[in-house]
Amino acid sequence: MRRCAPDEQMGACDGQLTHVRVRLTQWQVDFVGPLPNSESVLAADTAAESNGCIHTLVASSRSMQGDRNHTSVDVFILLGLSDEKELQLILFPVFLGIYLVTLIWNLGLIILIRINSNLHTPMYFFLSSLSFIDICYSSSISPRMLSDLLRAEKTICFMACATQLFVAAWMGLAECCLLATMAYDRYVAIGSPLQYSAIMVPRRCWKLIAVAYGTGFLSSLFETVSCFHVYYCGRNIIQHFFCDIPPVISLSCSNPFICQMIVFLVAISVVLGSLLVILLSYGFIAASILKISSVKGSAKAFNTCASHLSTVILYYGTALSVYMNPGSGHAMKHKVLSVFYLIFVPMLNPLIYSLRNKDIKEALKGVTKRMHIYLSTNNFWTAFISSIRKMEVRIV
């Protein structure tokens, strides 16, 4: 290889620079001095004479190596609810009891609605779907949180974090859509009671449930893919007790603009859109109640909406308090509010509907009576069989 004369074409020098690029790629080291052989020395001199092009190549190589470092994070660290071990040991049985009560009450409500024919109406069909969502919602957070309370290192792998975020967002967004569907159902029941059976047919109810789940699924999928498509490098400490979008996105090394825009569009279209449907439905419900002349009729109409309205206030009130006021300075406040709408609200929903609903109370009494009769009958037969055996022993 020879040196390039000053009056030669730059094409020959470009070819030699290509050779230097290949050599640098093979060695994967920065060029800081003479290369190992004479041919490489000539190539280095050529690069130096070509207006310092070698420095650009070295910078490009460093940039490429820096890009590869963006994918180095494969484990996140959750800070959890508290760093104090004594407090964690106290919180573990508390949250374990809440989780078990959530499973038992919601599952019991689903079974009660299923076995009682008097509860086979659109309102209770939507309520059983809400209980199922609450079970999945709580189960996406509570088991991991309970295990972290007993561990010193609260680590979670990349895929597990993405899965938790996806399921939690799916159930949360589906609950928003379902609450809007239940508000529409109450509007039809109060505003058009004579046409209610014709409008809320089982086929339409199934379609509304499918739209709620499908909307939550697609929205959560877009959010999760965009959130974990960005690069994560040095920092991997999540300022929360579960993988949520705001604290995870704050750790990204690349520009999270696309993810933030997708989250913003989902919040506007799904969360606030569902809230708008709820507010409009209750506006029409209030107008319909005011048209009722009797006080007893107005109170009865309002009681049918009281349970759902309480659930909406609890869920939206705490969730909006968290996501409308982001910032690391409110980390502990966000944790407390997140515990309320992720852990306590799924437990309280079946209790709210059970205490304020006469149909569910009557269904519970009927089931309790059947179980009492069944157990009494079984005890009678057990006593009868034991008495016969005693008589046989005496005869023998």
VOGU-3710 file (C-alpha; in Angstrom, 3 decimals, decimal comma):
1> mrrcapdeqm> 0,000/0,000/0,000  1,352/3,474/-0,848  0,695/6,972/0,457  -1,816/9,172/-1,320  -0,230/12,132/-3,027  -1,749/15,518/-2,285  -2,937/15,933/-5,874  -4,534/12,485/-6,169  -8,238/11,865/-6,230  -10,039/11,431/-2,903
11> gacdgqlthv> -11,523/8,163/-4,157  -8,284/6,281/-3,545  -8,063/7,751/-0,039  -11,652/6,704/0,604  -10,702/3,150/-0,263  -7,832/3,251/2,212  -10,121/4,755/4,871  -12,467/1,846/4,282  -9,538/-0,459/4,972  -8,871/1,378/8,258
21> rvrltqwqvd> -12,570/1,011/9,187  -12,417/-2,719/8,567  -9,241/-3,076/10,646  -10,802/-1,098/13,509  -13,914/-3,267/13,416  -11,858/-6,439/13,552  -9,711/-5,336/16,499  -12,660/-3,520/18,319  -10,217/-1,066/19,916  -9,798/2,682/19,639
31> fvgplpnses> -6,984/3,909/17,413  -4,444/5,510/19,697  -1,085/4,803/18,004  0,735/2,846/15,321  -0,926/-0,307/14,078  0,897/-3,633/14,412  2,397/-3,895/10,899  3,870/-1,607/8,268  0,812/-1,815/6,076  -1,332/-0,568/8,935
41> vlaadtaaes> 1,138/2,247/9,673  0,795/3,490/6,109  -2,995/3,274/6,451  -2,855/5,320/9,637  -0,662/7,960/7,978  -3,086/8,115/5,092  -5,981/8,695/7,517  -4,065/11,444/9,288  -3,399/13,197/5,964  -7,094/13,016/5,031
51> ngcihtlvas> -8,207/15,895/7,298  -8,432/13,776/10,446  -11,088/11,379/9,104  -9,848/8,686/11,490  -11,178/10,677/14,459  -14,653/10,527/12,951  -14,353/6,755/12,579  -13,231/6,368/16,166  -16,119/8,528/17,388  -18,520/6,476/15,295
61> srsmqgdrnh> -17,116/3,271/16,770  -17,538/4,647/20,282  -21,090/5,714/19,468  -21,920/2,239/18,223  -20,507/0,718/21,387  -22,554/3,201/23,440  -25,727/2,156/21,610  -25,034/-1,457/22,441  -24,801/-0,551/26,128  -28,417/0,671/26,048
71> tsvdvfillg> -29,656/-2,932/26,128  -27,530/-3,920/29,118  -30,350/-3,619/31,704  -32,232/-6,906/32,029  -33,190/-6,691/35,731  -35,060/-3,955/37,608  -35,032/-3,290/41,351  -38,312/-2,421/43,083  -38,006/-0,200/46,130  -41,203/-1,641/47,604
81> lsdekelqli> -43,472/-0,068/50,196  -40,811/0,412/52,862  -37,165/-0,347/53,645  -37,828/-1,133/57,316  -37,821/-4,884/57,954  -40,077/-4,692/61,019  -42,704/-2,745/59,077  -42,493/-5,219/56,206  -43,131/-8,125/58,577  -46,187/-6,282/59,921
91> lfpvflgiyl> -47,503/-5,436/56,453  -47,161/-8,991/55,127  -50,029/-10,612/57,135  -52,183/-7,496/56,622  -51,915/-7,538/52,818  -52,104/-11,326/52,718  -55,422/-11,181/54,564  -56,701/-8,432/52,250  -55,726/-10,454/49,183  -57,429/-13,616/50,458
101> vtliwnlgli> -60,582/-11,676/51,354  -60,546/-10,109/47,876  -60,370/-13,529/46,233  -63,049/-15,075/48,463  -65,549/-12,215/48,225  -65,241/-11,648/44,485  -65,238/-15,343/43,650  -68,178/-15,882/46,010  -70,110/-13,081/44,310  -69,474/-14,601/40,879
111> ilirinsnlh> -70,698/-18,022/42,062  -73,735/-16,495/43,794  -74,781/-14,663/40,630  -74,193/-17,811/38,601  -76,284/-20,195/40,714  -79,176/-17,835/41,500  -81,629/-17,405/38,622  -83,059/-14,199/40,108  -79,700/-12,528/39,517  -79,492/-13,411/35,816
121> tpmyfflssl> -79,977/-9,799/34,689  -77,653/-7,418/32,795  -76,790/-5,482/35,954  -75,509/-8,557/37,794  -73,891/-9,915/34,649  -71,764/-6,756/34,506  -71,160/-7,013/38,255  -69,788/-10,544/37,910  -67,463/-9,292/35,154  -66,314/-6,503/37,462
131> sfidicysss> -65,525/-9,068/40,158  -63,497/-11,113/37,677  -61,513/-8,016/36,666  -60,891/-7,197/40,334  -59,528/-10,713/40,918  -57,150/-10,434/37,959  -56,208/-6,852/38,836  -55,335/-7,710/42,430  -53,568/-10,938/41,412  -51,284/-9,065/39,018
141> isprmlsdll> -49,901/-6,984/41,914  -50,458/-8,636/45,300  -48,500/-11,940/44,982  -45,371/-10,145/43,810  -45,739/-7,458/46,456  -46,193/-10,080/49,195  -43,075/-11,980/48,126  -41,055/-8,744/48,044  -42,067/-7,994/51,635  -40,150/-11,105/52,701
151> raekticfma> -37,081/-10,571/50,506  -34,085/-8,321/50,963  -33,451/-7,917/47,213  -36,605/-6,936/45,370  -35,471/-7,667/41,822  -37,706/-8,357/38,839  -36,525/-9,418/35,389  -37,248/-7,446/32,238  -39,963/-9,759/30,874  -41,660/-10,192/34,269
161> catqlfvaaw> -41,825/-6,417/34,643  -43,320/-6,050/31,154  -45,871/-8,793/31,875  -46,937/-7,237/35,174  -47,299/-3,824/33,560  -49,317/-5,277/30,681  -51,773/-7,234/32,855  -52,242/-4,412/35,377  -52,840/-1,841/32,614  -55,186/-4,243/30,796
171> mglaecclla> -57,347/-4,831/33,857  -57,287/-1,170/34,891  -58,369/0,091/31,467  -60,963/-2,678/31,118  -62,426/-1,659/34,487  -62,765/1,922/33,269  -64,698/0,721/30,212  -66,818/-1,647/32,293  -67,751/1,077/34,783  -68,895/3,195/31,820
181> tmaydryvai> -70,940/0,243/30,533  -72,564/-0,227/33,937  -73,417/3,489/34,061  -75,087/3,206/30,651  -76,993/0,157/31,882  -78,328/2,131/34,880  -79,318/5,009/32,582  -81,344/2,691/30,361  -82,960/1,021/33,401  -84,060/4,346/34,920
191> gsplqysaim> -84,603/6,452/31,801  -86,386/3,800/29,698  -87,641/1,113/32,095  -90,271/-0,239/29,673  -87,716/-0,745/26,889  -84,916/-2,018/29,151  -85,458/-5,712/28,389  -85,535/-5,035/24,654  -82,412/-2,871/24,668  -80,174/-4,802/27,093
201> vprrcwklia> -80,557/-8,235/25,525  -77,935/-10,903/26,418  -76,256/-10,656/23,025  -75,723/-6,908/23,424  -74,429/-7,399/26,954  -71,829/-9,871/25,718  -70,763/-7,404/23,012  -70,350/-4,626/25,581  -68,223/-6,911/27,766  -66,104/-7,912/24,750
211> vaygtgflss> -65,580/-4,239/23,821  -64,463/-3,443/27,378  -61,946/-6,298/27,484  -60,789/-5,720/23,895  -60,269/-1,993/24,402  -58,268/-2,624/27,559  -56,187/-5,324/25,857  -55,235/-3,289/22,779  -54,563/-0,107/24,755  -52,403/-1,980/27,247
221> lfetvscfhv> -50,536/-3,729/24,432  -49,680/-0,413/22,750  -48,535/1,088/26,048  -46,399/-1,908/27,029  -44,714/-2,287/23,626  -43,912/1,415/23,411  -42,693/1,494/27,024  -40,271/-1,424/26,636  -39,208/-0,550/23,098  -37,038/2,312/24,396
231> yycgrniiqh> -33,464/1,727/25,623  -32,616/1,143/29,283  -29,022/1,467/30,436  -27,462/2,512/33,771  -30,366/3,174/36,133  -32,646/0,252/37,017  -34,261/1,240/40,348  -38,062/1,619/40,103  -39,482/4,021/42,679  -42,555/1,862/43,317
241> ffcdippvis> -43,712/-1,530/44,583  -44,781/-2,695/41,096  -43,930/-1,967/37,459  -45,965/1,070/36,493  -45,516/3,148/33,352  -44,362/6,518/34,825  -41,559/5,152/37,061  -40,388/2,706/34,381  -40,290/5,317/31,616  -38,268/7,664/33,841
251> lscsnpficq> -35,373/5,145/33,661  -35,064/5,149/29,865  -31,856/6,377/28,224  -33,487/7,272/24,913  -36,194/9,764/24,094  -39,531/8,426/25,459  -41,640/10,878/23,427  -43,490/8,183/21,428  -44,328/6,220/24,577  -45,500/9,341/26,367
261> mivflvaisv> -47,718/10,273/23,431  -49,268/6,792/23,323  -49,916/6,858/27,074  -51,422/10,335/26,738  -53,723/9,272/23,876  -54,845/6,172/25,807  -55,547/8,262/28,898  -57,601/10,756/26,884  -59,531/8,234/24,793  -60,084/5,376/27,260
271> vlgsllvill> -59,813/6,731/30,811  -61,278/10,194/30,349  -63,600/8,956/27,597  -65,077/6,376/29,983  -65,368/9,024/32,696  -67,215/11,283/30,264  -69,684/8,490/29,466  -70,215/7,933/33,207  -70,820/11,633/33,858  -73,236/11,945/30,939
281> sygfiaasil> -75,118/8,823/32,024  -75,511/10,108/35,564  -76,557/13,500/34,219  -79,400/11,846/32,321  -80,167/9,660/35,354  -80,448/12,739/37,573  -82,777/14,367/35,053  -84,930/11,215/34,955  -85,067/10,998/38,761  -86,185/14,619/39,025
291> kissvkgsak> -89,117/13,822/36,758  -90,386/11,150/39,175  -93,165/12,665/41,275  -93,114/10,302/44,271  -90,340/10,518/46,836  -90,311/6,751/47,295  -89,821/6,193/43,555  -86,971/8,695/43,432  -85,243/7,067/46,414  -85,616/3,607/44,849
301> afntcashls> -84,160/4,810/41,551  -81,232/6,447/43,328  -80,501/3,339/45,414  -80,007/1,298/42,257  -77,129/3,633/41,321  -75,612/4,263/44,760  -73,335/1,201/44,766  -71,995/1,855/41,285  -71,495/5,543/42,025  -69,508/4,680/45,168
311> tvilyygtal> -67,252/2,346/43,165  -66,660/5,017/40,513  -65,732/7,644/43,104  -63,332/5,305/44,910  -61,620/4,042/41,766  -61,393/7,218/39,714  -60,729/9,451/42,717  -57,603/7,586/43,811  -56,354/6,701/40,303  -56,593/10,271/39,028
321> svymnpgsgh> -54,880/11,534/42,183  -51,876/9,366/41,282  -51,579/10,005/37,557  -52,657/13,651/37,449  -49,893/14,642/39,882  -46,700/12,865/38,729  -43,250/13,526/40,138  -40,587/11,864/42,229  -41,283/14,229/45,119  -44,636/12,523/45,715
331> amkhkvlsvf> -43,334/8,935/45,661  -44,690/7,911/49,083  -48,039/9,603/48,444  -48,339/7,758/45,119  -47,536/4,443/46,815  -50,256/4,922/49,421  -52,869/5,926/46,845  -51,811/3,064/44,556  -52,263/0,607/47,419  -55,766/1,953/47,908
341> ylifvpmlnp> -57,026/1,626/44,324  -55,051/-1,564/43,535  -55,511/-3,474/46,799  -58,409/-2,020/48,795  -60,876/-1,109/46,026  -61,040/-4,690/44,596  -61,786/-5,896/48,128  -64,421/-3,223/48,814  -66,370/-3,541/45,547  -68,243/-6,783/46,379
351> liyslrnkdi> -68,837/-5,525/49,923  -70,367/-2,273/48,628  -72,680/-4,101/46,248  -73,651/-6,712/48,852  -74,525/-4,314/51,670  -76,651/-1,974/49,561  -78,448/-4,505/47,377  -81,596/-6,311/48,499  -81,438/-8,920/45,722  -77,954/-10,034/46,735
361> kealkgvtkr> -78,944/-10,101/50,412  -81,931/-12,320/49,619  -79,775/-14,567/47,448  -77,247/-14,893/50,279  -80,018/-15,796/52,715  -81,327/-18,428/50,302  -77,883/-19,997/49,860  -77,289/-19,962/53,627  -80,641/-21,646/54,203  -79,887/-24,356/51,635
371> mhiylstnnf> -76,509/-25,050/53,151  -78,048/-25,282/56,624  -80,675/-27,747/55,413  -78,042/-29,763/53,557  -75,756/-29,959/56,550  -78,647/-30,781/58,878  -79,795/-33,564/56,565  -76,309/-35,008/56,345  -75,956/-34,925/60,120  -79,296/-36,685/60,492
381> wtafissirk> -78,264/-39,490/58,165  -74,905/-39,777/59,906  -76,629/-40,164/63,261  -79,133/-42,633/61,762  -76,370/-44,811/60,270  -74,363/-44,777/63,496  -77,438/-45,810/65,514  -78,087/-48,745/63,133  -74,486/-49,906/63,508  -74,826/-49,787/67,287
391> mevriv> -77,958/-51,921/67,084  -76,133/-54,450/64,884  -73,303/-54,682/67,423  -75,770/-55,345/70,221  -77,537/-58,080/68,262  -74,282/-59,793/67,478
//
